[in-house]
């Protein structure tokens, strides 16, 4: 990593890419609105930072020694995303006052592969400079999350009923695709 500037650009690139957590935040923005979705950002922050700490302290050493551990984690995350995708597919935006619950965002973020990448690739090994990376990462997570909420709200306010009705279906497909990727990566030979 090319210092803190490179870290910022890498984190922005990773967090801006559509993923399971971003999909849920956009769905909530569409259904519940921007302001009512803001508390989900705390769940996202707690989820990412908890996962990163666990990966760095516990799973990092285990995953580097045992490819089976990473495969199991991918499979479990994939199964969870399938369950979430099925729920979103069945859900109707017009009938809900709150599409996404806090625990959905928390669990999805805890299982998000982006946390693993940030934890084991982007943040340098523990040392005196590590605190600077945490100081930069912490505000970036809710900042990017709020852009996904705003994006979902923008889509729902576009005035198109057809587009609005497609939001949970599209979110379901995206989550299903991530689930398939995770499950297939778990099934591949080491």
N, C-alpha and C positions, 0 to 999 in steps of 0.2 A: 504494500500500500504506500502510495506516494504522499505520506503525511496527512494532516487533517483536511486539507483541501480535497485531495483525492478521495478521502473517506466520505466527505459531504456529497460529492458528485456520485459516488457509488451508491450511497444510501438513498439519495434522491431517485436515482435510476431504478433501484430495486423496489422502493416503496411506491413509486408512481405506476409501475407495471400492474395491470389488472391481476387480481388474485382473489383468493377466498375472502379475506377480510375486507378488501376494497369493494368487492361485490356486495357484501352484506351492508356496508356503510352506504353505498349508493342506493341500494334497495330501501334502506330506512329513510334516507333523504327523500326519496320519491314518495314513500307512503306516509311518513310522519312529519316531514318537513325538516328544514335545517335546524332550527332551534331545538325542537324536541329530540332530534337525533344526537345533539352534542354530547350528552352524557355517555354515549357509546365510545367516545374518544378516550375516556378514562379506562374503559375496559380494554380497548386496543392497546393503550400504553402499558397497562399492567400485564397484559398478555405477552406482548413483545419483550418487555424487560424481564419478566419472570422466565420466559423461555430462553432468552439469551443467557441469563445467569445460570440456569440449570444446564444448558448445553455446554457452557464454558467450564463449569465446575465438575459436573457429574458425567454428562454424556460425551463430552469432547474426548476424554481419555478412553472411554469404553468404545465409542464409535470408530476411533482410529485403530483400535485393536480387533474389533469384531464387526465385520460387515453384516452379520446377521442382525445385530442390534439396529442398525440403520434401516434395514429392510423391514423389520417388525414395526418400527416407528412409522415408516411410509405406509405400510398396510393399514395400520390403525387410523392414521390421519385420513387415508383414502376412504375407509369405511364410514367414518364420521361425516365426511363431505358428501357421500352418497345419501346418507340419511337426511342431511340438511338440504341437498338438492331436490330430493323427492318432496320434502315439505314445501319448498318454495314453488315447485311446479304446480302443486295442488292449491296454492294460496292465491287469493284474488285481491289485488291491490285496492280495488274500490270498496271492499268489505272490511278492511282492516284500519285500525287507528294507529297501530304500531306493528310494522312488519317484522322487525328484528328485535329480539330481546337481548339484554345485556349479556346473559350467559352464552348466547350464540356467538357473539363477537369475541368474548373472552376465550372460549374453548377453541374456536376456529383460529384465533391468533396464537394461542399456545401451541397449536399443531402446525402453524404456517411454516413451510420450508424456508421462507425468507429469513426467519429468525435464526435458523441454523446457519445460513450463509453469513449473516451479519456477525453471529457469535464466533464462528470458527475460521472465517476468512478475513473479514474486514476489520474487526477490533484486534489490535495487536496483543500479543501475549501479555499477561499481567506484568505491570511495571509502573513506574512513576507517571508515564504519559497516558495510561489507560483512563484516568479520570476525565481528561479532556475529551476523549471520544464519547464517553457517557454524557458529558455536559452538552455536546453537540447533538447527539442522537435523541435525547429526551424531548426537546421541542420539535424536532423534525417529524416524529411519529404522528402527533395530533395535527400538525400543520398539513401534512399530506392527507391524513384521514379526513380532515374537514373539506379538502378539495373534492374528495369522492362523495361526501355527503352533498355538497353543493352541486356536483354533476348530476346526481340522482334527482335532486330537487329541480334542477333545470330541465331535465328530461320530462319530469311529470308535469311541469308547468308549460310545456311546449304547446299545449292545447290539443294535441292529437290523442284522442281516446285509444286509438289502435296502438300507438307507441307506448302510452302509459300502461296498457294491458300487457304489453310484451315485456315490461321491465322484470317482473318476477320470473317469467319464463326464460328470458335471456340470462338472468342471474343463475337460475337453476342449471342451464346448459353449461355456463362457465364453471360453476362449482362441480358439475358432473365431469367436465373435461379435466379439471385439476385432480379429481378423485381417480379418474382413469390413469392419469400420468403417474400418480403416487402408487396406485396398486400395481400397475405394470412394472414400475421400477422395483417394487418389492419382489415381484415374481421372477424377474430376470436373474440369470445366473450371476453369482458374485464375480 
